[in-house]
Amino acid sequence: MKHLLSTADLSKQDAVLLLDTAAQMAATQSREMKKLPTLRGRTVVNLFYEDSTRTRISFETAAKRLSADVINFSAKGSSVSKGESLKDTALTLHAMGADAVVVRHQASGAPHMLAHAGWLDAAVVNAGDGMHQHPTQALLDAFTIRRHLVGSGSDEGTAGRDLAGLRVAIVGDVLHSRVARSNVRLLHTLGAEVTMVAPPTLLPVGIESWPCRVSFHLDETLERTKPDAVMMLRVQRERMSGGAGGAFFPSVQEYSRKFGLGSQRLGMLADHAIVMHPGPMNRGLEISAEAADHPRSVIVEQVANGVAVRMAALYLLLAGDERNTL
């Protein structure tokens, strides 16, 4: 694996290897000494053209836990804000000897361009590009699902296991969600059955070609499919005309009534089912405070698992034949 650009590029073997490696990484984080020497001498650049808190800090933490040197590059206040092109930025990073570039960009396909244009000789990790892909988010979601719902519930019991037989409902603003696009491919590859639930206005053209079922009714989906995991998507009002969502649904109250997860719908879930959200949350819109903070919720755990998954991705991309026992 040279780059990590899309979950569509991952075979089941690749995905399971990443999840198993993440489990090993997570185990090392319970030690008194959390830092590993694996990537000492390597340089990881976080190249973020969009604002981010969770993803940027998670990648920075992951790289530092592996002893890599980390450079954080924000488009704001840099030469990018003065008009520097992606190509010239890449050439600068190449000249600095970057071994891996973690990139978040508002343009779909920008990480693919960085990886294949020949501008730099480094592993490229897609940390989110437009409404296209966010592979490490999907991997941490799959890791969280596997940890809770597969085997004995321990990392030792899940090693080598996929998600065959599990049912996952992904609910909300699918149209604008790179998380949904990444998850549906990865979960399908791992054997899970996925149902997308959204109003017709928040479903993309061509979704019928995606490896999932589609539903316009959340209550019916919860009753009929009995999902093992329910993933609520953030309503991305900043990507909607006017920012209020009016062109996509009548009102916040109407959306929450039909597609929000609250106490009543929590009661419809199976006893073992988990509640997920990629964050940041719009409390009171797609998810109630009660649901977000409920014992079924694994939302905070998803953030913690993100560090282990990103450690695994950087390790597998950069360690190469030098891989050693953790």
C-alpha positions as CSV (number, residue, x, y, z in Angstrom):
1,M,0.0,0.0,0.0
2,K,1.6,3.2,-1.2
3,H,-1.2,5.7,-0.5
4,L,-4.5,5.7,1.4
5,L,-6.9,7.7,-0.8
6,S,-10.2,6.0,-0.9
7,T,-11.9,3.0,0.8
8,A,-12.8,1.8,-2.7
9,D,-9.1,1.0,-3.2
10,L,-9.0,-1.4,-0.2
11,S,-9.5,-5.1,-0.5
12,K,-11.0,-7.1,2.4
13,Q,-7.5,-8.3,3.2
14,D,-6.2,-4.7,3.3
15,A,-9.0,-3.5,5.4
16,V,-8.7,-6.3,8.0
17,L,-4.9,-5.8,8.1
18,L,-5.5,-2.1,8.9
19,L,-8.1,-3.0,11.6
20,D,-5.8,-5.6,13.1
21,T,-2.9,-3.3,13.2
22,A,-5.0,-0.6,14.8
23,A,-6.0,-3.1,17.5
24,Q,-2.2,-3.6,18.2
25,M,-1.7,0.1,18.2
26,A,-4.6,0.6,20.6
27,A,-3.0,-2.0,23.0
28,T,0.2,0.0,23.1
29,Q,-1.7,3.1,24.2
30,S,-2.6,1.5,27.5
31,R,1.1,1.2,28.4
32,E,2.8,3.7,30.7
33,M,5.1,4.6,27.8
34,K,2.8,5.3,24.8
35,K,5.4,6.3,22.3
36,L,6.9,3.8,19.8
37,P,10.2,4.3,17.9
38,T,8.8,2.9,14.7
39,L,8.8,6.1,12.5
40,R,11.8,7.8,14.1
41,G,13.5,9.9,11.5
42,R,10.5,10.1,9.3
43,T,8.6,13.4,8.6
44,V,4.8,13.6,8.4
45,V,3.2,16.8,7.1
46,N,-0.4,17.7,7.9
47,L,-1.5,19.8,4.9
48,F,-4.9,21.2,5.8
49,Y,-6.8,23.5,3.3
50,E,-10.0,23.2,5.4
51,D,-10.5,23.8,9.1
52,S,-10.4,20.8,11.2
53,T,-10.0,20.0,14.9
54,R,-10.5,16.2,15.5
55,T,-8.9,14.9,12.3
56,R,-5.8,17.2,12.4
57,I,-5.1,16.6,16.1
58,S,-5.7,12.9,15.7
59,F,-3.2,12.6,12.9
60,E,-0.7,14.8,14.7
61,T,-1.0,12.6,17.8
62,A,-0.8,9.4,15.8
63,A,2.5,10.5,14.1
64,K,4.0,11.7,17.3
65,R,3.2,8.5,19.1
66,L,5.1,6.7,16.4
67,S,8.1,9.1,17.0
68,A,7.8,10.8,13.6
69,D,8.7,14.5,13.1
70,V,5.4,16.4,12.4
71,I,4.9,19.6,10.4
72,N,1.5,21.2,10.6
73,F,0.8,23.3,7.5
74,S,-2.4,25.4,7.4
75,A,-3.6,27.1,4.3
76,K,-4.6,30.2,6.3
77,G,-1.7,32.5,6.9
78,S,0.6,30.6,4.6
79,S,1.7,31.1,1.0
80,V,-1.5,29.4,-0.1
81,S,-3.5,32.4,1.0
82,K,-1.2,34.4,-1.3
83,G,-2.2,32.3,-4.3
84,E,0.4,29.5,-4.3
85,S,-0.8,26.5,-6.3
86,L,-1.2,22.9,-4.9
87,K,1.7,21.9,-7.3
88,D,4.1,24.5,-5.9
89,T,3.2,23.6,-2.3
90,A,3.8,19.9,-3.1
91,L,7.2,20.8,-4.7
92,T,8.1,22.7,-1.5
93,L,7.2,19.7,0.7
94,H,9.2,17.4,-1.6
95,A,12.2,19.7,-1.3
96,M,11.8,19.5,2.5
97,G,11.9,15.7,2.4
98,A,8.4,14.8,3.5
99,D,7.9,11.1,3.9
100,A,4.1,11.3,4.2
101,V,1.6,14.1,3.5
102,V,-1.8,14.0,5.2
103,V,-4.0,16.3,3.2
104,R,-7.5,17.7,3.7
105,H,-8.8,19.8,0.8
106,Q,-12.1,21.3,-0.3
107,A,-11.7,20.0,-3.8
108,S,-12.6,16.4,-4.5
109,G,-9.6,14.6,-6.0
110,A,-6.9,16.8,-4.6
111,P,-5.2,14.0,-2.6
112,H,-5.3,11.8,-5.7
113,M,-3.6,14.5,-7.7
114,L,-0.9,14.9,-5.1
115,A,-0.3,11.1,-5.1
116,H,-0.1,10.6,-8.8
117,A,1.0,13.9,-10.5
118,G,4.7,13.2,-9.7
119,W,5.3,16.3,-7.7
120,L,6.5,14.6,-4.6
121,D,7.8,11.2,-3.5
122,A,5.8,10.6,-0.4
123,A,2.9,8.5,0.9
124,V,-0.3,10.5,0.6
125,V,-3.2,10.0,3.1
126,N,-6.6,11.5,2.3
127,A,-7.9,13.3,5.4
128,G,-11.1,14.4,3.6
129,D,-11.5,15.8,0.1
130,G,-14.7,17.8,-0.7
131,M,-17.7,15.6,-0.7
132,H,-15.7,12.6,-1.9
133,Q,-13.8,10.5,0.6
134,H,-12.6,10.3,4.2
135,P,-11.0,6.8,4.5
136,T,-9.6,7.0,7.9
137,Q,-12.9,8.1,9.4
138,A,-14.5,5.0,7.8
139,L,-11.7,2.8,9.2
140,L,-12.2,4.1,12.7
141,D,-15.9,3.6,12.4
142,A,-15.4,0.0,11.3
143,F,-12.9,-0.5,14.0
144,T,-15.4,0.7,16.6
145,I,-18.1,-1.5,15.2
146,R,-15.9,-4.5,15.2
147,R,-14.7,-3.9,18.7
148,H,-18.3,-3.8,20.1
149,L,-20.1,-6.2,17.9
150,V,-17.8,-8.9,16.7
151,G,-16.4,-12.0,18.5
152,S,-15.8,-11.7,22.2
153,G,-15.7,-7.9,22.2
154,S,-12.0,-7.9,22.9
155,D,-9.3,-7.0,20.3
156,E,-7.8,-10.5,20.7
157,G,-11.2,-12.0,19.8
158,T,-11.7,-9.8,16.7
159,A,-8.3,-10.3,15.1
160,G,-8.7,-11.3,11.5
161,R,-12.4,-10.8,11.6
162,D,-14.6,-8.9,9.2
163,L,-18.1,-7.4,9.7
164,A,-20.1,-10.2,7.9
165,G,-23.7,-10.4,9.1
166,L,-23.9,-7.0,10.8
167,R,-26.5,-4.4,9.8
168,V,-25.6,-0.7,9.8
169,A,-28.0,2.2,9.2
170,I,-26.4,5.5,8.0
171,V,-28.8,8.3,8.6
172,G,-29.1,11.9,7.4
173,D,-27.2,14.2,5.1
174,V,-25.8,11.6,2.7
175,L,-25.6,14.1,-0.2
176,H,-22.9,16.2,1.3
177,S,-21.2,13.4,3.3
178,R,-17.7,12.1,2.4
179,V,-18.1,10.0,5.6
180,A,-21.2,8.2,4.1
181,R,-19.4,7.6,0.8
182,S,-16.3,6.1,2.5
183,N,-18.3,4.0,5.0
184,V,-20.6,2.4,2.5
185,R,-17.7,1.1,0.4
186,L,-15.7,-0.1,3.4
187,L,-18.6,-1.7,5.3
188,H,-19.7,-3.5,2.1
189,T,-16.1,-4.8,1.6
190,L,-16.1,-6.1,5.1
191,G,-19.4,-7.9,4.6
192,A,-21.8,-5.6,6.5
193,E,-25.3,-4.8,5.1
194,V,-25.8,-1.1,4.9
195,T,-29.0,1.0,4.7
196,M,-28.9,4.7,3.8
197,V,-31.7,6.6,5.4
198,A,-32.4,10.2,4.3
199,P,-35.0,12.4,2.7
200,P,-34.9,12.3,-1.1
201,T,-33.4,15.8,-1.3
202,L,-30.4,14.7,0.7
203,L,-29.5,11.7,-1.4
204,P,-27.0,12.0,-4.3
205,V,-27.8,11.2,-7.9
206,G,-26.6,7.7,-8.7
207,I,-27.0,6.3,-5.2
208,E,-28.8,3.3,-6.7
209,S,-25.3,2.1,-7.9
210,W,-24.0,2.2,-4.3
211,P,-23.7,-1.2,-2.5
212,C,-26.5,-0.4,-0.1
213,R,-30.2,-0.2,0.5
214,V,-32.0,3.1,0.5
215,S,-34.9,4.2,2.8
216,F,-36.8,7.4,3.2
217,H,-38.2,6.3,6.6
218,L,-36.1,6.0,9.7
219,D,-38.8,4.4,12.0
220,E,-39.5,1.7,9.3
221,T,-35.8,1.0,8.9
222,L,-35.3,0.6,12.7
223,E,-38.2,-1.7,13.0
224,R,-37.6,-3.8,9.9
225,T,-33.8,-4.1,9.7
226,K,-33.0,-4.0,13.4
227,P,-29.6,-2.4,12.8
228,D,-26.6,-3.3,15.0
229,A,-25.2,0.2,14.6
230,V,-26.9,3.5,13.8
231,M,-24.6,6.2,12.4
232,M,-26.1,9.7,12.5
233,L,-24.6,12.1,9.9
234,R,-24.1,15.8,10.6
235,V,-26.4,18.0,8.7
236,Q,-23.9,20.1,6.8
237,R,-25.7,23.4,6.6
238,E,-22.6,25.3,5.6
239,R,-22.8,23.4,2.2
240,M,-26.4,24.3,1.7
241,S,-27.8,27.4,0.1
242,G,-28.1,30.1,2.7
243,G,-26.7,27.8,5.3
244,A,-30.1,27.0,6.9
245,G,-31.0,23.9,5.0
246,G,-34.3,25.4,3.7
247,A,-33.7,24.2,0.2
248,F,-33.3,20.6,1.4
249,F,-35.9,20.2,4.2
250,P,-38.9,22.4,5.4
251,S,-37.5,23.2,8.9
252,V,-35.1,22.1,11.5
253,Q,-38.1,20.8,13.6
254,E,-39.4,18.8,10.7
255,Y,-36.0,17.2,9.9
256,S,-35.5,16.3,13.6
257,R,-38.9,14.8,13.8
258,K,-38.5,12.5,10.8
259,F,-34.7,11.8,10.8
260,G,-33.4,12.7,14.2
261,L,-32.3,10.2,16.9
262,G,-34.0,10.9,20.2
263,S,-35.2,8.9,23.2
264,Q,-38.2,7.3,21.4
265,R,-36.0,5.9,18.6
266,L,-33.3,4.8,21.1
267,G,-36.0,2.6,22.6
268,M,-36.5,0.9,19.3
269,L,-32.9,-0.3,19.1
270,A,-31.8,-3.8,20.0
271,D,-30.1,-4.1,23.4
272,H,-26.7,-4.5,21.8
273,A,-27.0,-1.8,19.2
274,I,-24.6,1.2,19.3
275,V,-25.1,4.8,18.3
276,M,-22.4,6.6,16.3
277,H,-21.6,10.0,14.9
278,P,-18.5,11.3,13.0
279,G,-18.7,14.7,14.7
280,P,-19.0,17.5,15.2
281,M,-22.6,17.1,16.3
282,N,-25.6,19.4,15.8
283,R,-27.3,18.5,19.1
284,G,-31.0,18.9,18.8
285,L,-31.0,18.5,15.0
286,E,-29.7,15.1,13.8
287,I,-29.2,13.8,17.4
288,S,-30.6,14.7,20.8
289,A,-28.4,15.4,23.8
290,E,-29.9,12.3,25.4
291,A,-28.9,10.1,22.5
292,A,-25.4,11.6,22.2
293,D,-24.7,11.0,25.9
294,H,-26.5,7.7,26.2
295,P,-24.6,4.5,27.4
296,R,-25.3,3.1,23.9
297,S,-23.3,6.0,22.4
298,V,-19.7,5.3,21.3
299,I,-19.1,8.8,19.9
300,V,-16.3,9.7,22.3
301,E,-14.7,6.3,21.8
302,Q,-14.7,6.9,18.0
303,V,-12.4,9.9,18.6
304,A,-10.0,7.8,20.7
305,N,-10.1,5.0,18.2
306,G,-9.2,7.5,15.5
307,V,-5.7,7.8,16.9
308,A,-5.0,4.1,16.8
309,V,-6.4,3.7,13.3
310,R,-4.3,6.6,12.0
311,M,-1.2,5.2,13.8
312,A,-1.9,1.9,11.9
313,A,-2.2,3.7,8.5
314,L,1.0,5.7,8.9
315,Y,2.8,2.6,10.2
316,L,1.7,0.4,7.3
317,L,2.5,3.1,4.7
318,L,5.9,4.1,6.1
319,A,7.4,1.1,7.9
320,G,7.6,-1.1,4.8
321,D,9.9,-4.0,5.2
322,E,11.2,-2.6,8.4
323,R,8.0,-3.5,10.3
324,N,8.8,-4.9,13.7
325,T,6.9,-6.3,16.7
326,L,5.0,-3.6,18.5
